[in-house]
Amino acid sequence: MLIVVPFDAEAQCAMCRAVLESESSGKAAEGINNGIVYLMAIPYVLVAGLFYFIYRKMRT
């Protein structure tokens, strides 16, 4: 189990983190965060659509 779960995990690569920490306006960080949310939400939307399609087929 210790091999599967790393002790220290970072959210971004070293280059991304350096750029986001050095920028003062925060626009790049906002863009990165929005991208993460979109990438996270798309699989949920696809699975929900699949379940809805199956539900409609089973109902008729």
Residue pairs with C-beta under 8 A, 6 or more apart in sequence:
10 17
11 17
12 20
12 32
16 32
19 28
20 28
20 29
20 32
23 29
